[in-house]
Amino acid sequence: MPKRHICPNGCNANFTTVAHIMQEWEVDTEGEFVKVTEECLQVSYPPRDDNIWTCVKCGAEGKIQES
């Protein structure tokens, strides 16, 4: 069954959560970061249900609703 994340305050808004991505960096001769040259080469781990999902409107932690 698909899961949905909902705001407990009924905001019906989006959420912020963590995803792991691979970036391409420019580095110096010692491997120290200089700048990002490619924001997202690949998504290593997309957002997971056990992450904290924070409502962008009110800041509440989202709850999982089984569909």
C-alpha positions as CSV (number, residue, x, y, z in Angstrom):
1,M,0.0,0.0,0.0
2,P,1.3,3.5,-0.8
3,K,2.1,5.7,2.1
4,R,1.3,9.4,2.3
5,H,2.8,12.0,4.7
6,I,0.3,14.5,6.2
7,C,0.6,17.5,8.5
8,P,-1.1,16.8,11.8
9,N,-2.3,20.4,11.7
10,G,-4.1,19.9,8.4
11,C,-1.9,22.4,6.5
12,N,-2.1,20.3,3.3
13,A,1.4,21.6,2.4
14,N,4.7,20.1,1.2
15,F,7.5,18.9,3.5
16,T,11.2,19.1,3.8
17,T,13.2,15.9,4.4
18,V,16.6,14.4,3.7
19,A,17.7,12.7,0.5
20,H,21.3,11.7,-0.3
21,I,22.6,12.8,-3.6
22,M,26.0,12.7,-5.4
23,Q,27.5,16.0,-6.4
24,E,30.4,16.8,-8.6
25,W,32.9,19.2,-7.0
26,E,35.8,21.2,-8.1
27,V,38.7,20.6,-5.6
28,D,42.1,21.9,-5.1
29,T,45.3,19.9,-5.3
30,E,44.8,18.5,-1.8
31,G,41.2,17.5,-2.5
32,E,39.7,20.4,-0.5
33,F,36.3,21.6,-1.7
34,V,36.3,24.7,-3.9
35,K,32.8,24.7,-5.5
36,V,30.0,22.5,-6.7
37,T,30.1,22.0,-10.5
38,E,27.1,19.7,-10.8
39,E,24.3,19.9,-8.2
40,C,22.9,16.4,-8.6
41,L,24.6,13.6,-10.5
42,Q,22.5,10.8,-9.0
43,V,20.2,10.3,-6.1
44,S,21.8,7.7,-3.8
45,Y,18.9,7.4,-1.4
46,P,15.6,9.1,-2.0
47,P,13.5,10.4,1.0
48,R,12.6,7.5,3.3
49,D,9.5,7.1,5.5
50,D,11.6,6.9,8.6
51,N,13.1,10.3,8.0
52,I,11.7,13.3,9.8
53,W,9.3,15.1,7.4
54,T,8.8,18.7,8.4
55,C,5.7,20.7,7.2
56,V,6.9,23.8,5.2
57,K,3.9,25.8,6.4
58,C,3.8,25.2,10.2
59,G,7.0,23.2,11.0
60,A,5.1,20.2,12.5
61,E,6.5,16.7,12.0
62,G,4.5,14.9,9.3
63,K,2.7,11.7,10.1
64,I,2.3,8.7,7.8
65,Q,-1.1,7.9,6.6
66,E,-1.7,4.5,5.0
67,S,-3.7,4.7,1.8
